[in-house]
Amino acid sequence: MTTKFDPGAAAAPGSGIFGLPHNAADAAVVLVPVPFEATCSYGGGTSNGPQAILDASRQVDLFDTETGRPYQAGIHMLPMPQDVLHWNHTARELAEPIIAAGGEVDSDPALLRARDNVNVLCDKMNGYVRTNVRAHLQQGKIVGCVGGDHSISFGSVEAYAEKYPGLGVLHVDAHADLRDAYEGFTWSHASIMRNVVDHLPGVARLVQVGIRDLSEEEHDVAQSSGGRIRLHTDVEMAASLGEGHAWSNLVQRILEPLPQHVYISFDIDGFDPALCPHTGTPVPGGLSWHQALTLIRILARSGRKIVGFDLTEVAPGPQGDEWDANVGARLLYKMVGWALKTR
């Protein structure tokens, strides 16, 4: 880092994530932006999330009372990938009539071809994420991915599960994301965790927190997983709190099954919608800001290692409202800070 950098000054025009001057070579943490939302089946805009978070991050104060000075280790976000932006535009156009038909396209050859092409483009996106995460892991970096919809997480979890066999995934979300090829899309945002448990044997345990919208099929998948999936619904957690249990004690029980190496996959709609009103599929309930930070803090202080993370489903408001990105940028800095503290 240049000695001229002042962490208390306003971010310089054109500066990097959090206003920092780092590049990929000198940063301990590399963030991979993935502006992709091809299979979003309700609200949209999450492909604009990485840029919105980058813009909002320049307003984040760099001294953190819990994690100290994460910026000193170096944090860099890679450039917005033009290939991914192109794949997203093409796949989104192909997917729209399929989504409008509720995925019922078996009698329409044109829609069947479109569905297959969407799956191919999603697979390309997975390859982009996997390649970039793997490459930076090999260089000893902590790597985080910034979406985009939740489908962007697969390639990242795949690369981490290769490096850390027996990996645990802490999944914060309103949705279980355990659907099988939702609406016919193999790599749907609603299927991300199903794909993780079905295709990544290196993931030993999936702990889901804040879930409050799931199908019966998803519930059955979790219940029949032999303990590999631990699902904690929002209503169950609220009931425990209502009975007088402390949130910190509940968190310790939630985290207990996780192994030594943990990857955090944080869908912003795991929060109360007041914190993410423009996310694609908001659901009443969810974690407060301080509940989420307590969850991550207790994980970090448990002796486990936060090896990587992703943040998905952040969508700026249609009139340029920056609130969602403001929340997302601050959560991202917290995850960076705690990952560094556990290193």
NORTATA-V671371 format. One record per backbone hydrogen bond with DSSP energy under -0.5 kcal/mol. NH is the residue of the N-H (numbers start at 0). CO is the residue of the C=O. If there is no record, write none. Layout:
nh->NH co->CO
nh->NH co->CO
This chain:
nh->4 co->1
nh->6 co->4
nh->8 co->5
nh->10 co->57
nh->14 co->11
nh->15 co->19
nh->18 co->15
nh->19 co->16
nh->26 co->22
nh->27 co->72
nh->27 co->73
nh->28 co->73
nh->29 co->141
nh->30 co->75
nh->31 co->143
nh->32 co->30
nh->33 co->145
nh->35 co->33
nh->39 co->36
nh->41 co->42
nh->42 co->279
nh->47 co->44
nh->48 co->45
nh->51 co->47
nh->52 co->48
nh->53 co->49
nh->54 co->50
nh->55 co->51
nh->56 co->52
nh->57 co->53
nh->57 co->54
nh->58 co->55
nh->59 co->56
nh->61 co->6
nh->63 co->61
nh->63 co->67
nh->67 co->63
nh->68 co->66
nh->71 co->68
nh->72 co->69
nh->73 co->70
nh->75 co->28
nh->77 co->30
nh->81 co->79
nh->84 co->80
nh->85 co->81
nh->86 co->82
nh->87 co->83
nh->88 co->84
nh->89 co->85
nh->90 co->86
nh->91 co->87
nh->92 co->88
nh->93 co->89
nh->94 co->90
nh->95 co->91
nh->96 co->92
nh->97 co->93
nh->98 co->94
nh->99 co->95
nh->100 co->96
nh->101 co->98
nh->102 co->97
nh->103 co->100
nh->104 co->102
nh->107 co->104
nh->108 co->106
nh->111 co->107
nh->112 co->108
nh->113 co->109
nh->114 co->110
nh->115 co->111
nh->116 co->112
nh->117 co->113
nh->118 co->114
nh->119 co->115
nh->120 co->116
nh->121 co->117
nh->122 co->118
nh->123 co->119
nh->124 co->120
nh->125 co->121
nh->126 co->122
nh->127 co->123
nh->128 co->124
nh->129 co->125
nh->130 co->126
nh->131 co->127
nh->132 co->128
nh->133 co->129
nh->134 co->130
nh->135 co->131
nh->136 co->132
nh->137 co->133
nh->138 co->134
nh->139 co->136
nh->140 co->135
nh->141 co->27
nh->142 co->140
nh->142 co->306
nh->143 co->29
nh->144 co->308
nh->145 co->31
nh->146 co->144
nh->146 co->310
nh->147 co->33
nh->147 co->35
nh->148 co->35
nh->151 co->148
nh->152 co->149
nh->153 co->150
nh->155 co->151
nh->156 co->152
nh->157 co->153
nh->158 co->154
nh->159 co->155
nh->160 co->156
nh->161 co->157
nh->162 co->158
nh->163 co->159
nh->165 co->201
nh->166 co->163
nh->166 co->201
nh->167 co->260
nh->168 co->204
nh->169 co->167
nh->169 co->262
nh->170 co->168
nh->170 co->206
nh->171 co->169
nh->171 co->264
nh->172 co->170
nh->172 co->208
nh->175 co->212
nh->178 co->189
nh->180 co->178
nh->183 co->180
nh->184 co->181
nh->185 co->183
nh->187 co->184
nh->190 co->187
nh->191 co->188
nh->192 co->176
nh->193 co->176
nh->194 co->190
nh->195 co->191
nh->196 co->192
nh->197 co->193
nh->198 co->194
nh->199 co->195
nh->200 co->198
nh->202 co->199
nh->203 co->166
nh->203 co->201
nh->204 co->166
nh->205 co->227
nh->206 co->168
nh->206 co->204
nh->207 co->205
nh->207 co->229
nh->208 co->170
nh->209 co->231
nh->210 co->231
nh->211 co->173
nh->212 co->173
nh->218 co->214
nh->219 co->215
nh->220 co->216
nh->221 co->217
nh->222 co->218
nh->223 co->219
nh->224 co->221
nh->227 co->224
nh->229 co->205
nh->229 co->227
nh->230 co->228
nh->231 co->207
nh->231 co->229
nh->232 co->230
nh->233 co->210
nh->236 co->232
nh->237 co->233
nh->238 co->234
nh->239 co->235
nh->240 co->236
nh->241 co->237
nh->242 co->238
nh->243 co->240
nh->244 co->239
nh->249 co->245
nh->250 co->246
nh->251 co->247
nh->252 co->248
nh->253 co->249
nh->254 co->250
nh->255 co->251
nh->256 co->253
nh->257 co->254
nh->261 co->259
nh->261 co->304
nh->262 co->167
nh->263 co->307
nh->264 co->169
nh->264 co->262
nh->265 co->263
nh->265 co->309
nh->266 co->171
nh->266 co->264
nh->267 co->265
nh->267 co->311
nh->269 co->266
nh->270 co->267
nh->271 co->286
nh->274 co->271
nh->275 co->272
nh->278 co->275
nh->281 co->278
nh->286 co->269
nh->291 co->287
nh->292 co->288
nh->293 co->289
nh->294 co->290
nh->295 co->291
nh->296 co->292
nh->297 co->293
nh->298 co->294
nh->299 co->295
nh->300 co->296
nh->301 co->298
nh->302 co->299
nh->303 co->298
nh->304 co->259
nh->305 co->303
nh->306 co->261
nh->306 co->304
nh->307 co->261
nh->308 co->142
nh->309 co->263
nh->310 co->144
nh->311 co->265
nh->312 co->147
nh->314 co->312
nh->315 co->44
nh->316 co->320
nh->319 co->316
nh->325 co->321
nh->326 co->322
nh->327 co->323
nh->328 co->324
nh->329 co->325
nh->330 co->326
nh->331 co->327
nh->332 co->328
nh->333 co->329
nh->334 co->330
nh->335 co->331
nh->336 co->332
nh->337 co->333
nh->338 co->334
nh->339 co->335
nh->340 co->336
nh->341 co->337
nh->342 co->339
